[in-house]
Amino acid sequence: MPPAVAAPAVVVANLSKRYGRIQALDDVSFTVPVGSVTALLGLNGAGKTTLFQILTGLFVADAGRVSVFGDDIASAPVRALEHMGIVFQQPVLDLDLTVGQNLGFHAGLHGLRRRRAADAIAEGLGRLRIGDLAGKRVRDLSGGTRRKVELARALVTSPRLLLLDEPSQGLDTRSRADLVTDVFALAAERGTSVLWATHHVAEVASADRVVVLHRGRVAADGTPSGLSEAQNVDTLEAAFLGIARRDAMA
Ligand SMILES: Nc1ncnc2c1ncn2[C@@H]1O[C@H](COP(=O)(O)OP(=O)(O)OP(=O)(O)O)[C@@H](O)[C@H]1O
C-alpha cells in the first residue's frame, strides 16, 4: 500500500461567492502546503476578505469547498476551525480589558484549562517581546503593540494554521517590519502554515508561494521568483503590478 499522504494545510477548490450583482469570488482554487507561508496578494476589492470569511466559517460559499488539514469547513466546521489561529483585518480586542484578560478570555472560549492557558499566554507574549504588558489595558497601548497582542491571541491555541487578513493595516514601517519578522520566525520555528492576505507586496516577498487574486479570480499562483520570471521583471512588486494590469485589460 502506498504511504498515506498528509493533507495540505488548506485546499480551496472551485470557490465562488456572489453579493447580488457582484461576483466577489469566481471559481477560485489553490492550496496552502503544510509548513509554507503562502501569500494571498490582491488589490482592494480582489476578494481576499470574502475568501477569509468563508475560510473561517462566517460566510457560506455559493459553490466549491474548503478543507483545512483534510477537514471540510462545511461538513466538519468545529474540527476545521480547531486548527486555526486568526488575525482579522478589524481589531477584536476588548480595549477596556488588560492584555492578559483578553488572551485569557480567548483561551477560555477554546476550552483551555487554566494552567495550560497561562503557559500558552506567557509563551506567546514572550515570543513577541511583550511579556511585561500582560497587566496593561489594551486602550493604553500603541497600534503596533495592539497588533502584537492580536497575534499573541491567535497563538494561544497553538494553531497549525495561521490566517492573517491584512494584519499590518494602519501600522507604521517599523511595526510592519516587526510583524513580518515575527510571523516568518514563527513559521520557521514551529512549522506553522500561514495564509497571509495583503496588498503590501514587500511583506510577503520571502513567502514560499504567492497566489494573486484579481477581481475574484486567481490571476497567478507560484513562487515569488517564478512569478517574476514569468512576467520578465526583477521583483515580486513589479510582477504583481504587471499581472493586475494585464488582467484589468483582459
Ligand atoms: N457584504 C457585502 N455586500 C456586497 N458586496 C460586498 C460585500 N463584501 C464585499 N463586497 C464586494 O465584493 C468584492 C470583494 O470584496 P472583498 O472585501 O472581499 O475584497 P478585498 O480584497 O478584501 O478588498 P480590501 O483589500 O479592500 O479589503 C468587492 O467588490 C466588494 O465591494
Ligand as a Chemical Component Dictionary entry (heavy atoms), coordinates in Angstrom:
data_LIG
# 
_chem_comp.id                   LIG 
_chem_comp.type                 NON-POLYMER 
_chem_comp.pdbx_formal_charge   0 
_chem_comp.three_letter_code    LIG 
# 
loop_
_chem_comp_atom.comp_id 
_chem_comp_atom.atom_id 
_chem_comp_atom.alt_atom_id 
_chem_comp_atom.type_symbol 
_chem_comp_atom.charge 
_chem_comp_atom.model_Cartn_x 
_chem_comp_atom.model_Cartn_y 
_chem_comp_atom.model_Cartn_z 
_chem_comp_atom.pdbx_ordinal 
LIG N1  N1  N 0 -21.213 42.350 2.289  1  
LIG C1  C1  C 0 -21.031 42.728 1.016  2  
LIG N2  N2  N 0 -22.068 43.094 0.234  3  
LIG C2  C2  C 0 -21.906 43.464 -1.047 4  
LIG N3  N3  N 0 -20.699 43.499 -1.682 5  
LIG C3  C3  C 0 -19.636 43.143 -0.961 6  
LIG C4  C4  C 0 -19.726 42.744 0.419  7  
LIG N4  N4  N 0 -18.477 42.443 0.861  8  
LIG C5  C5  C 0 -17.639 42.648 -0.185 9  
LIG N5  N5  N 0 -18.330 43.063 -1.272 10 
LIG C6  C6  C 0 -17.764 43.328 -2.615 11 
LIG O1  O1  O 0 -17.099 42.129 -3.025 12 
LIG C7  C7  C 0 -15.870 42.441 -3.677 13 
LIG C8  C8  C 0 -14.717 41.797 -2.905 14 
LIG O2  O2  O 0 -14.580 42.458 -1.653 15 
LIG P1  P1  P 0 -13.572 41.963 -0.510 16 
LIG O3  O3  O 0 -13.788 42.843 0.686  17 
LIG O4  O4  O 0 -13.677 40.510 -0.340 18 
LIG O5  O5  O 0 -12.145 42.307 -1.200 19 
LIG P2  P2  P 0 -10.727 42.560 -0.516 20 
LIG O6  O6  O 0 -9.720  42.002 -1.462 21 
LIG O7  O7  O 0 -10.710 42.045 0.869  22 
LIG O8  O8  O 0 -10.639 44.149 -0.511 23 
LIG P3  P3  P 0 -9.867  45.122 0.536  24 
LIG O9  O9  O 0 -8.407  44.931 0.306  25 
LIG O10 O10 O 0 -10.372 46.488 0.096  26 
LIG O11 O11 O 0 -10.323 44.751 1.913  27 
LIG C9  C9  C 0 -15.792 43.964 -3.739 28 
LIG O12 O12 O 0 -16.302 44.371 -4.993 29 
LIG C10 C10 C 0 -16.709 44.416 -2.604 30 
LIG O13 O13 O 0 -17.244 45.686 -2.874 31 
# 
loop_
_chem_comp_bond.comp_id 
_chem_comp_bond.atom_id_1 
_chem_comp_bond.atom_id_2 
_chem_comp_bond.value_order 
_chem_comp_bond.pdbx_ordinal 
LIG N1  C1  SING 1  
LIG C1  N2  SING 2  
LIG C1  C4  DOUB 3  
LIG N2  C2  DOUB 4  
LIG C2  N3  SING 5  
LIG N3  C3  DOUB 6  
LIG C3  C4  SING 7  
LIG C3  N5  SING 8  
LIG C4  N4  SING 9  
LIG N4  C5  DOUB 10 
LIG C5  N5  SING 11 
LIG N5  C6  SING 12 
LIG C6  O1  SING 13 
LIG C6  C10 SING 14 
LIG O1  C7  SING 15 
LIG C7  C8  SING 16 
LIG C7  C9  SING 17 
LIG C8  O2  SING 18 
LIG O2  P1  SING 19 
LIG P1  O3  DOUB 20 
LIG P1  O4  SING 21 
LIG P1  O5  SING 22 
LIG O5  P2  SING 23 
LIG P2  O6  DOUB 24 
LIG P2  O7  SING 25 
LIG P2  O8  SING 26 
LIG O8  P3  SING 27 
LIG P3  O9  DOUB 28 
LIG P3  O10 SING 29 
LIG P3  O11 SING 30 
LIG C9  O12 SING 31 
LIG C9  C10 SING 32 
LIG C10 O13 SING 33 
# 
